[in-house]
Amino acid sequence: MNEIYTILQNFNKVAEPVAENKERPYVCVHAKKGKYECTASSSYAAAKKAAEHWGLKSTAGIDTHLSDVEHVAEETVTEAVEFDPQEFEYIMDEIRNLADQALQMLPRGDRAAAEAYWYAHILGAIGGDHGYMGGSMHTMANSLKNAASGSDEDEAWESIERTANNLLR
């Protein structure tokens, strides 16, 4: 648990600094509206442009992705760790419980906004029914199912590609 806390504390220290007003290309995706490409000074500014383009009242449900960087997965684990489904489910429950605790700490006025945004994203990333928004293309529950069934990495990426293609149609 301390490892997760340390990673979260150091997150801002490892983020690459970007000039505040530099326009960069973004691809914005909405489950019902499709894809929109634009340039903006931040991911939020890009989401606002996409919402305006689609005539939406807010940026809810819009995912933004920088399109001027190559997204490549880097192998950081040097040794394979044996998969333990019970331990993985325990971690999923711990994340859910910690998100619940954090939500309950908030003042009532901020709680509704948190439920609509970061809390919903955390529950969506874990997987299962959460009642807030669409879902993630690949959740922790998907990973648990794939690893427990012995699916390989190629099968997981094919599943993600199918989901993404269906969203962009």
C-alpha positions as CSV (number, residue, x, y, z in Angstrom):
1,M,0.0,0.0,0.0
2,N,2.9,2.4,0.8
3,E,4.2,1.8,-2.8
4,I,1.0,3.2,-4.3
5,Y,1.0,6.2,-2.0
6,T,4.7,6.9,-2.9
7,I,3.9,6.7,-6.6
8,L,1.0,9.0,-6.2
9,Q,3.1,11.5,-4.2
10,N,5.8,11.5,-6.8
11,F,3.6,11.7,-9.8
12,N,4.0,15.4,-10.4
13,K,7.7,15.2,-10.0
14,V,8.1,12.8,-13.0
15,A,5.6,14.5,-15.3
16,E,7.3,16.2,-18.2
17,P,6.9,20.0,-18.0
18,V,5.2,21.6,-21.0
19,A,5.1,25.2,-21.9
20,E,1.8,26.6,-20.6
21,N,0.6,28.3,-23.8
22,K,2.2,26.0,-26.4
23,E,-0.5,24.6,-28.8
24,R,-0.3,20.9,-29.2
25,P,-2.4,18.5,-31.3
26,Y,-5.0,16.5,-29.5
27,V,-7.5,13.8,-30.5
28,C,-10.8,14.0,-28.6
29,V,-13.1,11.0,-28.4
30,H,-16.7,10.8,-27.2
31,A,-18.6,7.5,-27.0
32,K,-21.6,8.9,-28.9
33,K,-20.1,11.7,-30.9
34,G,-17.0,10.0,-32.3
35,K,-13.6,11.6,-32.9
36,Y,-12.5,15.3,-33.1
37,E,-9.0,16.5,-33.8
38,C,-7.8,20.0,-32.7
39,T,-4.9,21.9,-31.2
40,A,-4.9,23.3,-27.7
41,S,-2.7,24.4,-24.9
42,S,-4.0,21.7,-22.5
43,S,-6.1,18.5,-22.6
44,Y,-8.9,20.4,-20.8
45,A,-8.8,23.2,-23.5
46,A,-9.0,20.5,-26.2
47,A,-12.0,18.9,-24.4
48,K,-13.7,22.3,-24.2
49,K,-13.1,22.8,-28.0
50,A,-14.5,19.3,-28.7
51,A,-17.6,20.0,-26.5
52,E,-18.2,23.2,-28.3
53,H,-17.7,21.5,-31.7
54,W,-20.3,18.8,-30.8
55,G,-22.7,21.3,-29.1
56,L,-22.3,19.7,-25.7
57,K,-22.8,21.7,-22.5
58,S,-19.8,20.2,-20.7
59,T,-16.7,18.1,-21.2
60,A,-18.2,15.1,-19.5
61,G,-17.5,11.9,-21.4
62,I,-14.7,13.4,-23.6
63,D,-11.3,11.7,-23.5
64,T,-8.4,13.7,-24.8
65,H,-5.1,12.2,-26.1
66,L,-2.0,14.0,-27.2
67,S,-1.3,13.1,-30.8
68,D,2.2,14.4,-31.1
69,V,3.7,11.8,-28.9
70,E,4.2,8.1,-29.7
71,H,2.5,5.9,-27.1
72,V,4.8,2.9,-26.6
73,A,4.5,0.5,-23.7
74,E,7.8,0.1,-22.0
75,E,8.7,-3.1,-20.2
76,T,9.7,-2.2,-16.7
77,V,9.3,-5.5,-14.9
78,T,12.5,-7.5,-15.0
79,E,11.1,-10.7,-13.5
80,A,7.7,-12.2,-14.2
81,V,5.5,-12.2,-11.1
82,E,3.2,-15.1,-10.7
83,F,-0.4,-14.1,-11.2
84,D,-2.6,-14.6,-8.1
85,P,-6.3,-13.9,-8.9
86,Q,-7.3,-13.6,-5.2
87,E,-4.5,-11.0,-4.6
88,F,-5.6,-9.1,-7.7
89,E,-9.2,-9.1,-6.6
90,Y,-8.1,-7.9,-3.1
91,I,-6.2,-5.0,-4.7
92,M,-9.3,-4.1,-6.8
93,D,-11.4,-4.0,-3.6
94,E,-8.8,-2.0,-1.7
95,I,-8.7,0.6,-4.5
96,R,-12.5,0.8,-4.4
97,N,-12.6,1.1,-0.6
98,L,-9.9,3.8,-0.6
99,A,-11.9,5.8,-3.3
100,D,-15.0,5.4,-1.2
101,Q,-13.1,6.7,1.9
102,A,-11.7,9.7,0.0
103,L,-15.2,10.5,-1.3
104,Q,-16.7,10.4,2.1
105,M,-14.1,12.9,3.4
106,L,-15.1,15.6,1.0
107,P,-17.5,18.4,1.9
108,R,-21.0,17.8,0.5
109,G,-20.6,20.5,-2.2
110,D,-17.5,18.9,-3.7
111,R,-18.7,15.3,-3.4
112,A,-21.2,15.6,-6.3
113,A,-18.5,16.9,-8.7
114,A,-16.1,14.2,-7.4
115,E,-18.7,11.5,-8.0
116,A,-19.2,12.7,-11.6
117,Y,-15.5,12.8,-12.4
118,W,-12.6,11.2,-10.6
119,Y,-14.6,8.8,-8.5
120,A,-16.5,7.6,-11.6
121,H,-13.2,7.2,-13.5
122,I,-11.7,5.1,-10.7
123,L,-14.7,2.8,-10.5
124,G,-14.9,2.6,-14.3
125,A,-11.2,1.6,-14.4
126,I,-11.8,-1.2,-11.8
127,G,-14.8,-2.5,-13.8
128,G,-18.3,-3.6,-13.1
129,D,-21.5,-1.7,-12.6
130,H,-21.0,1.8,-11.3
131,G,-23.9,3.8,-12.7
132,Y,-22.0,6.9,-13.7
133,M,-20.7,6.9,-17.3
134,G,-19.8,4.6,-20.1
135,G,-16.8,2.4,-19.3
136,S,-13.2,1.9,-19.9
137,M,-12.0,0.0,-22.9
138,H,-10.0,-2.3,-20.7
139,T,-10.7,-2.5,-17.0
140,M,-9.0,-4.3,-14.1
141,A,-11.9,-6.8,-14.2
142,N,-11.0,-7.5,-17.9
143,S,-7.3,-8.0,-16.9
144,L,-8.4,-10.4,-14.1
145,K,-10.6,-12.4,-16.5
146,N,-7.9,-12.5,-19.2
147,A,-5.1,-13.5,-16.9
148,A,-7.2,-16.1,-15.1
149,S,-8.2,-17.7,-18.4
150,G,-4.6,-17.7,-19.7
151,S,-5.3,-15.1,-22.5
152,D,-2.1,-13.8,-24.0
153,E,-1.2,-10.1,-24.6
154,D,-2.2,-10.2,-28.3
155,E,-5.7,-11.3,-27.5
156,A,-6.1,-8.5,-24.9
157,W,-4.9,-5.9,-27.4
158,E,-7.3,-7.3,-30.1
159,S,-10.2,-6.9,-27.7
160,I,-9.2,-3.3,-27.0
161,E,-8.9,-2.5,-30.7
162,R,-12.3,-4.0,-31.4
163,T,-13.9,-1.9,-28.6
164,A,-12.1,1.3,-29.9
165,N,-13.2,0.6,-33.5
166,N,-16.8,0.2,-32.3
167,L,-16.7,3.5,-30.4
168,L,-15.3,5.4,-33.4
169,R,-18.0,4.2,-35.8
